[in-house]
Amino acid sequence: MNLPEINTNLFKRLRFILVETSRAGNIGAVARAMKTMGFTDLVLVSPRFEGALDDPEAIAFASGAGDILAAARVVDNMAEALQGIHFAAAVSARLREYSPPVLTPRMLAGQLLAQPELHAALIFGNERFGLPNQIVEQCNVLINIPANPDYSSLNLSQAAQVLAYECRMAALDGTPSVRQPGGDANDIGFQGAAASVAQIEGMYQHLEQALVAIGFLDAGNPRKLMPRLKRMFARAHLEQEEVNILRGIARHMAGRRPAAGDN
């Protein structure tokens, strides 16, 4: 039996990030879910107990995926976890009013295949509390698994398995399933280098400072302006040059002081 050729590039550029995980068994089970689908890059952000990767329960639940645990990293914050990442996808069953664009796992997998330059991360929250809004708003997209609306409860490793499976199937199929600006699925047009999550976050901070400087944003009562702007820019899939342009605009804005009579 001849198996289809696998686009191994996708397996090398997708990271699984677990945030403040409470149970060692869930970490091991996620490692197992990853290995069965061919993924290897696992990062833990501030797990809620010491020795998460060496915990006997994690090793037992990994069930042969000990190499994934051995190669995994534990970091203190999201900035470290997202180093080198250009596209971050928050995984959550709870939709937010100011979330980035919402995709299904299959839509995400097609997009990652269609953009081979992207180094991407899937971000999973704590078993009980999920992901905080601050992390979700920092992401490019929010992934919602279309489960039974009457009982949509998946545990952490089940959600990871669904995402890993859809990404593997996209790689096996090898056909991009999303259209890119400037062309159809077979003609994606010109695209510059994708901006990293860190570059985009720096741009948001710069823009916020500029909006405060010109009096458009009240730092003491910001309301929902920045979450709305983040949601708007998340739909654009910003490139590095576009981020530089926006930071240049912010620099000029910050240098201008409101004149008398300005609103």
DODOPA-623871 format. One record per residue (C-alpha): x, y, z. Coordinates in steps of 0.1 Angstrom, whole numbers, padded with zeros to 4 digits. Layout:
<node X="X" Y="Y" Z="Z"/>
...
***
This chain:
<node X="0000" Y="0000" Z="0000"/>
<node X="0014" Y="0034" Z="-0010"/>
<node X="0009" Y="0061" Z="0016"/>
<node X="0005" Y="0097" Z="0005"/>
<node X="0036" Y="0118" Z="0008"/>
<node X="0035" Y="0139" Z="0040"/>
<node X="0043" Y="0176" Z="0040"/>
<node X="0068" Y="0173" Z="0069"/>
<node X="0073" Y="0211" Z="0070"/>
<node X="0039" Y="0215" Z="0088"/>
<node X="0050" Y="0191" Z="0115"/>
<node X="0082" Y="0211" Z="0122"/>
<node X="0066" Y="0245" Z="0124"/>
<node X="0036" Y="0239" Z="0147"/>
<node X="0040" Y="0243" Z="0185"/>
<node X="0017" Y="0231" Z="0213"/>
<node X="0016" Y="0255" Z="0243"/>
<node X="-0001" Y="0245" Z="0276"/>
<node X="-0008" Y="0274" Z="0300"/>
<node X="-0009" Y="0269" Z="0337"/>
<node X="-0018" Y="0232" Z="0335"/>
<node X="-0030" Y="0217" Z="0368"/>
<node X="-0027" Y="0180" Z="0362"/>
<node X="0004" Y="0161" Z="0353"/>
<node X="-0016" Y="0134" Z="0336"/>
<node X="-0030" Y="0159" Z="0311"/>
<node X="0005" Y="0170" Z="0301"/>
<node X="0014" Y="0134" Z="0294"/>
<node X="-0018" Y="0128" Z="0275"/>
<node X="-0012" Y="0158" Z="0253"/>
<node X="0023" Y="0146" Z="0246"/>
<node X="0008" Y="0112" Z="0235"/>
<node X="-0018" Y="0130" Z="0213"/>
<node X="0010" Y="0150" Z="0196"/>
<node X="0032" Y="0120" Z="0190"/>
<node X="0004" Y="0099" Z="0174"/>
<node X="-0001" Y="0127" Z="0149"/>
<node X="0036" Y="0134" Z="0143"/>
<node X="0042" Y="0167" Z="0162"/>
<node X="0070" Y="0172" Z="0187"/>
<node X="0072" Y="0208" Z="0199"/>
<node X="0057" Y="0211" Z="0233"/>
<node X="0060" Y="0242" Z="0257"/>
<node X="0046" Y="0245" Z="0292"/>
<node X="0039" Y="0280" Z="0306"/>
<node X="0040" Y="0281" Z="0344"/>
<node X="0025" Y="0247" Z="0352"/>
<node X="0008" Y="0248" Z="0386"/>
<node X="0032" Y="0223" Z="0402"/>
<node X="0069" Y="0215" Z="0403"/>
<node X="0086" Y="0189" Z="0381"/>
<node X="0058" Y="0187" Z="0356"/>
<node X="0078" Y="0170" Z="0329"/>
<node X="0093" Y="0144" Z="0353"/>
<node X="0061" Y="0136" Z="0372"/>
<node X="0053" Y="0099" Z="0372"/>
<node X="0017" Y="0106" Z="0362"/>
<node X="0028" Y="0126" Z="0332"/>
<node X="0051" Y="0098" Z="0321"/>
<node X="0024" Y="0072" Z="0326"/>
<node X="-0002" Y="0091" Z="0306"/>
<node X="0024" Y="0098" Z="0279"/>
<node X="0024" Y="0060" Z="0272"/>
<node X="0054" Y="0058" Z="0250"/>
<node X="0057" Y="0095" Z="0242"/>
<node X="0083" Y="0101" Z="0268"/>
<node X="0106" Y="0116" Z="0241"/>
<node X="0081" Y="0145" Z="0236"/>
<node X="0082" Y="0152" Z="0274"/>
<node X="0120" Y="0150" Z="0274"/>
<node X="0123" Y="0175" Z="0247"/>
<node X="0096" Y="0199" Z="0261"/>
<node X="0104" Y="0232" Z="0277"/>
<node X="0090" Y="0249" Z="0307"/>
<node X="0089" Y="0288" Z="0306"/>
<node X="0077" Y="0315" Z="0328"/>
<node X="0055" Y="0336" Z="0305"/>
<node X="0038" Y="0338" Z="0271"/>
<node X="0065" Y="0360" Z="0256"/>
<node X="0091" Y="0331" Z="0260"/>
<node X="0066" Y="0305" Z="0248"/>
<node X="0059" Y="0325" Z="0216"/>
<node X="0095" Y="0332" Z="0206"/>
<node X="0099" Y="0325" Z="0169"/>
<node X="0061" Y="0322" Z="0164"/>
<node X="0044" Y="0342" Z="0137"/>
<node X="0008" Y="0330" Z="0141"/>
<node X="-0009" Y="0322" Z="0175"/>
<node X="-0042" Y="0303" Z="0178"/>
<node X="-0060" Y="0303" Z="0211"/>
<node X="-0081" Y="0271" Z="0217"/>
<node X="-0112" Y="0277" Z="0237"/>
<node X="-0148" Y="0265" Z="0240"/>
<node X="-0158" Y="0299" Z="0252"/>
<node X="-0163" Y="0327" Z="0226"/>
<node X="-0154" Y="0362" Z="0236"/>
<node X="-0170" Y="0395" Z="0226"/>
<node X="-0137" Y="0409" Z="0215"/>
<node X="-0120" Y="0377" Z="0204"/>
<node X="-0099" Y="0375" Z="0172"/>
<node X="-0115" Y="0358" Z="0142"/>
<node X="-0130" Y="0324" Z="0150"/>
<node X="-0119" Y="0293" Z="0130"/>
<node X="-0127" Y="0256" Z="0132"/>
<node X="-0098" Y="0232" Z="0136"/>
<node X="-0102" Y="0222" Z="0099"/>
<node X="-0101" Y="0258" Z="0087"/>
<node X="-0070" Y="0265" Z="0108"/>
<node X="-0052" Y="0234" Z="0094"/>
<node X="-0060" Y="0245" Z="0058"/>
<node X="-0047" Y="0280" Z="0065"/>
<node X="-0014" Y="0267" Z="0080"/>
<node X="-0008" Y="0245" Z="0050"/>
<node X="-0015" Y="0274" Z="0026"/>
<node X="0010" Y="0296" Z="0044"/>
<node X="0042" Y="0275" Z="0046"/>
<node X="0062" Y="0305" Z="0059"/>
<node X="0042" Y="0306" Z="0092"/>
<node X="0056" Y="0292" Z="0124"/>
<node X="0024" Y="0287" Z="0144"/>
<node X="0014" Y="0278" Z="0180"/>
<node X="-0018" Y="0263" Z="0194"/>
<node X="-0024" Y="0276" Z="0229"/>
<node X="-0044" Y="0256" Z="0254"/>
<node X="-0055" Y="0270" Z="0288"/>
<node X="-0059" Y="0257" Z="0323"/>
<node X="-0083" Y="0227" Z="0327"/>
<node X="-0107" Y="0246" Z="0349"/>
<node X="-0104" Y="0283" Z="0339"/>
<node X="-0093" Y="0281" Z="0303"/>
<node X="-0073" Y="0309" Z="0287"/>
<node X="-0075" Y="0345" Z="0301"/>
<node X="-0088" Y="0372" Z="0278"/>
<node X="-0054" Y="0389" Z="0277"/>
<node X="-0039" Y="0359" Z="0260"/>
<node X="-0068" Y="0353" Z="0236"/>
<node X="-0067" Y="0390" Z="0225"/>
<node X="-0030" Y="0386" Z="0217"/>
<node X="-0037" Y="0357" Z="0193"/>
<node X="-0043" Y="0359" Z="0156"/>
<node X="-0074" Y="0336" Z="0157"/>
<node X="-0095" Y="0317" Z="0182"/>
<node X="-0101" Y="0280" Z="0176"/>
<node X="-0135" Y="0267" Z="0186"/>
<node X="-0142" Y="0230" Z="0182"/>
<node X="-0178" Y="0225" Z="0169"/>
<node X="-0188" Y="0200" Z="0194"/>
<node X="-0223" Y="0190" Z="0206"/>
<node X="-0238" Y="0223" Z="0218"/>
<node X="-0257" Y="0204" Z="0245"/>
<node X="-0225" Y="0189" Z="0259"/>
<node X="-0193" Y="0205" Z="0245"/>
<node X="-0170" Y="0195" Z="0273"/>
<node X="-0136" Y="0182" Z="0260"/>
<node X="-0107" Y="0176" Z="0283"/>
<node X="-0073" Y="0191" Z="0274"/>
<node X="-0058" Y="0161" Z="0257"/>
<node X="-0090" Y="0155" Z="0236"/>
<node X="-0089" Y="0191" Z="0223"/>
<node X="-0052" Y="0187" Z="0215"/>
<node X="-0059" Y="0154" Z="0197"/>
<node X="-0086" Y="0170" Z="0175"/>
<node X="-0063" Y="0199" Z="0165"/>
<node X="-0033" Y="0176" Z="0159"/>
<node X="-0055" Y="0152" Z="0138"/>
<node X="-0069" Y="0180" Z="0116"/>
<node X="-0034" Y="0194" Z="0110"/>
<node X="-0021" Y="0160" Z="0101"/>
<node X="-0049" Y="0154" Z="0077"/>
<node X="-0042" Y="0187" Z="0060"/>
<node X="-0005" Y="0178" Z="0056"/>
<node X="-0014" Y="0143" Z="0042"/>
<node X="-0039" Y="0159" Z="0018"/>
<node X="-0013" Y="0186" Z="0008"/>
<node X="-0039" Y="0209" Z="-0008"/>
<node X="-0044" Y="0244" Z="0007"/>
<node X="-0081" Y="0249" Z="0016"/>
<node X="-0081" Y="0286" Z="0020"/>
<node X="-0079" Y="0315" Z="-0004"/>
<node X="-0052" Y="0341" Z="0000"/>
<node X="-0054" Y="0378" Z="-0009"/>
<node X="-0045" Y="0385" Z="-0045"/>
<node X="-0053" Y="0351" Z="-0059"/>
<node X="-0071" Y="0318" Z="-0056"/>
<node X="-0060" Y="0286" Z="-0038"/>
<node X="-0035" Y="0279" Z="-0066"/>
<node X="-0023" Y="0315" Z="-0070"/>
<node X="-0018" Y="0331" Z="-0036"/>
<node X="-0002" Y="0362" Z="-0050"/>
<node X="0026" Y="0383" Z="-0034"/>
<node X="0031" Y="0380" Z="0003"/>
<node X="0058" Y="0395" Z="0025"/>
<node X="0073" Y="0380" Z="0056"/>
<node X="0047" Y="0374" Z="0083"/>
<node X="0051" Y="0395" Z="0114"/>
<node X="0059" Y="0376" Z="0146"/>
<node X="0036" Y="0376" Z="0176"/>
<node X="0062" Y="0396" Z="0195"/>
<node X="0064" Y="0422" Z="0167"/>
<node X="0026" Y="0426" Z="0166"/>
<node X="0024" Y="0429" Z="0203"/>
<node X="0051" Y="0456" Z="0203"/>
<node X="0031" Y="0475" Z="0176"/>
<node X="0000" Y="0474" Z="0198"/>
<node X="0019" Y="0488" Z="0227"/>
<node X="0034" Y="0516" Z="0205"/>
<node X="-0001" Y="0524" Z="0190"/>
<node X="-0017" Y="0526" Z="0225"/>
<node X="0010" Y="0550" Z="0236"/>
<node X="0004" Y="0572" Z="0205"/>
<node X="-0034" Y="0572" Z="0210"/>
<node X="-0029" Y="0583" Z="0246"/>
<node X="-0004" Y="0610" Z="0235"/>
<node X="-0029" Y="0626" Z="0210"/>
<node X="-0058" Y="0624" Z="0236"/>
<node X="-0078" Y="0598" Z="0216"/>
<node X="-0074" Y="0572" Z="0244"/>
<node X="-0079" Y="0579" Z="0280"/>
<node X="-0054" Y="0557" Z="0298"/>
<node X="-0074" Y="0559" Z="0330"/>
<node X="-0106" Y="0547" Z="0313"/>
<node X="-0096" Y="0529" Z="0281"/>
<node X="-0129" Y="0510" Z="0277"/>
<node X="-0126" Y="0485" Z="0249"/>
<node X="-0107" Y="0504" Z="0223"/>
<node X="-0075" Y="0483" Z="0223"/>
<node X="-0094" Y="0449" Z="0222"/>
<node X="-0114" Y="0462" Z="0193"/>
<node X="-0083" Y="0474" Z="0174"/>
<node X="-0066" Y="0440" Z="0181"/>
<node X="-0095" Y="0422" Z="0167"/>
<node X="-0095" Y="0444" Z="0136"/>
<node X="-0058" Y="0439" Z="0129"/>
<node X="-0060" Y="0402" Z="0137"/>
<node X="-0081" Y="0398" Z="0106"/>
<node X="-0054" Y="0413" Z="0084"/>
<node X="-0026" Y="0387" Z="0091"/>
<node X="0000" Y="0415" Z="0093"/>
<node X="0033" Y="0413" Z="0076"/>
<node X="0066" Y="0427" Z="0090"/>
<node X="0065" Y="0457" Z="0066"/>
<node X="0030" Y="0465" Z="0075"/>
<node X="0038" Y="0465" Z="0112"/>
<node X="0067" Y="0488" Z="0105"/>
<node X="0044" Y="0512" Z="0087"/>
<node X="0019" Y="0512" Z="0116"/>
<node X="0047" Y="0519" Z="0141"/>
<node X="0059" Y="0547" Z="0119"/>
<node X="0024" Y="0562" Z="0120"/>
<node X="0023" Y="0558" Z="0158"/>
<node X="0057" Y="0575" Z="0161"/>
<node X="0044" Y="0606" Z="0142"/>
<node X="0012" Y="0605" Z="0162"/>
<node X="0031" Y="0604" Z="0195"/>
<node X="0051" Y="0635" Z="0184"/>
<node X="0020" Y="0656" Z="0178"/>
<node X="0004" Y="0674" Z="0207"/>
<node X="-0034" Y="0681" Z="0205"/>
<node X="-0040" Y="0717" Z="0195"/>
<node X="-0066" Y="0740" Z="0212"/>
<node X="-0100" Y="0730" Z="0201"/>
<node X="-0091" Y="0694" Z="0191"/>
<node X="-0116" Y="0668" Z="0200"/>
***
